[in-house]
Amino acid sequence: MPRFTERTDAAVAPGPASVPTSPPGARSGRATLALTSAATAVALMTYTAPMVTLPETAADLHTPLSAQAWLLNGTPLGLAALLLVAGSLADDYGRRRIFVAGTLALGVTTALGALTSSTWLFTLARVAQGAASAALLASSLGLIVHAFPSPRGRLHATGVWGAFVSGGIAVGPLVTGAMPSWRIAYGVLGAAALVVAALSRRALTESRAPRGGRPDLAGAVTFGLALVALVAALTLGRDGWLRTPVGLLLLATVVLLGLFAVVERRTATPMIDLSLLRRPGFLASSTGGLFTGLAVIGLFSFLPALLQQTLGLSAMDTAWLFLLWSGLSFTVALQARRLAGRMAPRLQLALGFALHAAGTLTMLGALGSGSWTRLLPGLVVAGVGSGLLNAALPLLAVESVPVQRAAMGSGAQQTFRYIGSCAGVALTIAVVTSTKGGLAHGADIAMLISAVLSLVAAAGVAALRERAA
C-alpha cells in the first residue's frame, strides 16, 4: 500500500547543517523523547490547571465573571506571542539551550503563580508560564527531529510526543483537582518542571541550524501586541460587540498584524517565512492548529467550569469526567501512528475535526437537562477526534518545512493553535455569559459554534492537496 507522506520539496531542501552533524545514538534518542515528552506533559498540565479550579481561583482572587477569561487566557497568550520567536531562537542558538531555559523558567513562574494575590498578578504569572512553555514546546520537536533522523523513527517519536500533549491535558485537571488548593497544585507542577530541567541539562544533546543575523524582536513585539488587542476585544465583547472600545481594539489588531507582515518580509531572519503559507502542507498545519485552538481548546477550556456551575459537580468529579475526553485523546494519539501509509495527515486532521463536531453536537442540551450522563457519548466521540488532531499536527508541522527549520515549523503550528485558543476561550465565555436564557442555553450556543467551526476546518484541510512537483 502506498505511503502518503505529503512532504513538500522544502522538507528535503538542503540547508545549514545541524550541530552536531552526527546523529545521536538510540540511547540518546530515547532520553530526548522521554525528557521532551515529560516537559511537554508538565507544560500542558500547567496550561489546563485553571480548568477545574476556575471557580475556586476566581473566588480567592475576587475575579468578576467578566474578567475570568484572563485567568484562562494568560498562558495561551504567552504561548502564542513567543512560540515563533522561540522556535527561531532554538534553531539559531541551540535547541537544548532554549529547551532547558524554558523548562527552568516554567518551574519558577509556576511556583510564583501560587503566591499571587490578585487577578492581574495571577494573569501576569500565567503569561510568563506561557512564554516559558513556548520555549520548551518549540524546541522539543527540533530536538526530536535531530534525534530521530529516519522517517520511521520520526513518525514514532512525533506520535509519542503528540500523545503526551493529550496526556498532559488529561492528567492536569486530575492533579489540580486532587490537591487541597489550587496554590499547592501550582507548587507541585513548578517542582516537577524544575526536576525535568535538571535532568535535561545533563542528558540532552545540543543541535542547531544557525542562519546568522539578529533575533526578530520587532516581529515578536508587533505580533504580541496584536494578540493582546484581539483577546481584549473578544473579552470586552460580552458587554456589546458594537461598542467603540471593541471596534478600536479589533482595528488595532488588524493594523498590528499588517505591520507584522511588513516586518517579516523585510527582516533578514524572520520569525516565520511567510512564503511557506503558499505551500499546502504548511497551510494545512497552520489551519489545523488555528481551528484546533478556536473550536476544540476554546470550548473545552471553559466546559469544566460550566459543569461545576450548571450541574453542581465538584472539581474532582469534573476532572474525572473530563478525563474521559482527554484520556481517549491520549490513547488515540499514541496509536494513531498505525494510520501511517493508510491516511494522509491532512485527511487525519479532517477526520479529527469531523469527529469533534459530531461529539459536540451530541452534547447539546445535556447541561440544561441536569444530567452529566448525557455528556458521555459526546465526550467519547470528541475525545477520539482530539487524539487524531494531536497526532497529525506535530508530524505535519515538521514535514511541511525544511528539515533544518523544524523548530520554526513546530513553533508556527503551535502559534496558530494558541492564537485560536486565546480567541476561542474569550469567544466561548462571551457567548455563554452574554446569551439570554442562562448558562446552559449559552453553552449550547457555544457548542454549536464549535461544531460549525470544526466542520469548516475539516472541509478546508481536506481540500488542501500538495501540488505536483
C-alpha positions, -999 to 999 in steps of 0.1 A, spaced: 0 0 0 15 34 -9 26 58 18 11 93 19 39 115 31 26 149 19 62 163 22 69 193 1 102 199 -17 111 223 11 110 194 36 141 179 19 158 210 7 194 214 16 203 239 43 227 246 71 238 215 88 226 209 123 252 209 151 264 183 159 264 167 125 264 130 137 230 116 147 226 107 183 225 71 193 195 51 203 200 57 240 203 94 235 172 93 213 152 76 240 164 101 265 155 130 242 120 116 236 114 109 273 125 143 285 108 164 258 76 144 263 78 148 301 84 186 298 55 189 273 32 170 297 41 193 326 36 224 304 1 211 293 -7 202 329 1 238 339 -19 250 309 -50 231 320 -47 237 357 -73 265 359 -99 245 340 -113 226 371 -101 252 397 -115 283 380 -144 288 404 -121 284 434 -93 306 419 -118 333 408 -133 334 443 -98 335 460 -86 363 437 -120 382 437 -122 379 399 -155 390 384 -172 369 357 -163 394 330 -125 390 338 -124 352 341 -113 349 305 -79 364 315 -74 337 342 -77 311 314 -60 331 286 -28 342 303 -8 311 293 -21 307 257 -14 344 252 22 340 263 25 309 241 10 324 210 31 356 213 65 338 217 63 304 200 76 318 167 105 337 181 113 308 205 114 284 175 138 307 156 160 311 187 161 274 192 172 267 156 198 296 157 212 294 192 207 258 203 176 237 208 189 221 240 198 255 254 163 270 248 146 239 260 164 238 293 159 275 298 122 273 290 117 243 314 135 260 342 115 292 337 83 273 337 92 258 371 100 292 386 70 311 371 45 283 380 57 284 416 54 322 417 19 319 404 9 301 436 19 331 456 -1 358 437 -29 377 454 -48 395 426 -63 388 392 -37 408 373 -7 393 392 -20 358 385 -26 367 348 10 381 345 23 349 361 3 328 336 16 349 307 51 342 319 43 305 322 31 306 286 63 323 275 84 296 292 62 269 277 67 284 243 105 279 246 103 243 256 74 233 232 90 250 201 124 234 208 110 200 216 102 189 181 135 203 168 153 181 193 132 151 183 138 156 146 176 157 153 174 126 175 153 106 151 165 114 115 148 85 98 112 89 86 101 58 105 117 69 138 104 104 133 68 91 128 70 71 160 86 99 180 62 127 169 33 103 177 45 97 212 51 134 217 17 143 204 2 117 228 19 134 257 2 167 247 -31 148 252 -17 131 283 -8 165 300 -43 177 292 -57 146 307 -37 145 339 -36 182 347 -72 185 359 -68 154 380 -37 166 397 -51 201 404 -85 187 414 -69 163 439 -48 189 456 -61 207 488 -59 240 470 -50 255 436 -19 271 452 -5 238 463 -12 224 428 9 251 412 37 245 436 38 208 427 38 215 390 66 240 394 87 215 413 81 189 385 93 213 358 125 221 378 133 183 381 129 179 343 151 209 336 178 195 358 177 161 341 176 177 306 207 198 312 228 166 317 211 142 292 202 161 261 225 167 231 228 201 216 218 208 180 212 240 159 208 252 124 222 288 125 211 314 99 231 343 112 215 377 120 197 390 150 165 377 166 133 392 151 124 413 182 103 438 161 82 409 148 78 395 183 66 429 197 41 436 169 27 401 169 24 400 207 6 434 208 -18 422 181 -27 392 202 -33 413 233 -56 436 214 -75 407 199 -80 389 233 -90 422 249 -116 429 222 -131 394 225 -132 397 263 -149 431 262 -173 420 235 -195 402 260 -208 436 271 -216 446 235 -198 439 202 -207 473 186 -191 494 214 -163 518 204 -135 502 226 -142 468 209 -141 483 175 -109 501 182 -92 470 196 -102 450 165 -89 477 143 -56 478 162 -54 440 158 -57 443 120 -31 472 118 -6 454 140 -9 422 120 -3 441 88 27 457 104 39 423 115 36 410 79 57 440 67 84 434 93 86 397 84 91 405 47 118 430 53 139 414 81 168 391 72 159 365 99 121 365 102 103 345 129 82 329 101 89 327 64 55 340 51 62 324 17 56 290 34 19 299 36 17 292 -1 26 256 5 -4 233 10 13 212 37 23 242 58 -11 259 53 -28 227 64 -7 226 95 -13 262 103 -50 260 96 -53 228 116 -36 244 146 -57 276 144 -90 257 144 -79 232 170 -74 261 193 -105 280 182 -130 251 182 -116 224 204 -95 241 231 -117 272 233 -147 251 242 -131 225 265 -111 251 284 -143 266 299 -165 234 298 -153 221 332 -162 253 349 -196 252 333 -201 217 345 -195 228 381 -218 259 378 -247 242 360 -246 206 372 -231 212 407 -202 189 402 -171 192 424 -137 200 410 -126 163 413 -158 150 398 -154 173 369 -117 162 365 -128 125 362 -155 133 337 -130 155 317 -106 125 318 -130 105 295 -124 131 268 -87 138 274 -78 102 282 -92 89 250 -74 117 232 -41 105 247 -48 68 238 -58 76 202 -29 99 196 -5 72 209 -20 46 185 -25 69 155 9 61 140 -8 29 128 -26 51 102 7 59 85 5 47 49 -32 44 51 -43 80 56 -26 113 47 -20 136 77 -43 163 63 -71 137 60 -65 126 95 -69 162 105 -102 164 86 -115 133 103 -105 146 137 -124 178 132 -154 159 119 -155 137 150 -151 167 173 -181 183 156 -202 151 159 -193 147 196 -201 183 204 -234 182 186 -242 151 207 -237 170 239 -263 197 230 -289 200 257 -270 180 283 -263 209 307 -299 221 305 -312 186 313 -292 185 345 -278 150 336 -240 146 333 -245 111 318 -259 127 286 -224 141 280 -207 107 279 -213 97 242 -202 131 230 -171 132 252 -161 98 237 -165 108 201 -149 142 206 -120 126 225 -112 103 196 -113 133 173 -89 153 196 -65 124 196 -63 123 158 -57 160 157 -29 159 183 -12 131 164 -14 146 130 -5 182 138 32 177 150 40 154 122 26 177 96 43 207 112 79 193 109 73 176 75 60 208 58 91 229 64 128 224 56 143 199 80 168 224 94 139 247 104 119 220 123 117 241 155 103 271 135 77 247 119 67 235 153 65 270 166 44 282 137 18 254 141 16 258 178 14 296 175 -17 293 153 -30 267 178 -27 291 207 -39 321 188 -71 301 182 -71 291 219 -70 327 230 -98 337 207 -118 306 214 -117 309 252 -127 346 251 -154 339 225 -168 309 244 -170 329 277 -185 359 259 -212 337 242 -220 317 273 -222 346 297 -240 372 274 -267 349 260 -302 353 274 -316 321 288 -289 312 313 -255 294 313 -269 261 300 -285 278 269 -253 298 263 -233 266 265 -255 250 238 -248 280 215 -211 278 222 -211 241 214 -230 248 181 -204 274 171 -176 250 180 -192 223 158 -196 246 128 -160 259 131 -148 223 132 -168 213 100 -153 244 83 -118 233 93 -125 197 82 -135 209 47 -106 233 45 -78 209 53 -93 181 33 -92 204 2 -55 213 6 -37 189 -18 0 190 -25 8 203 -59 28 180 -82 65 188 -83 
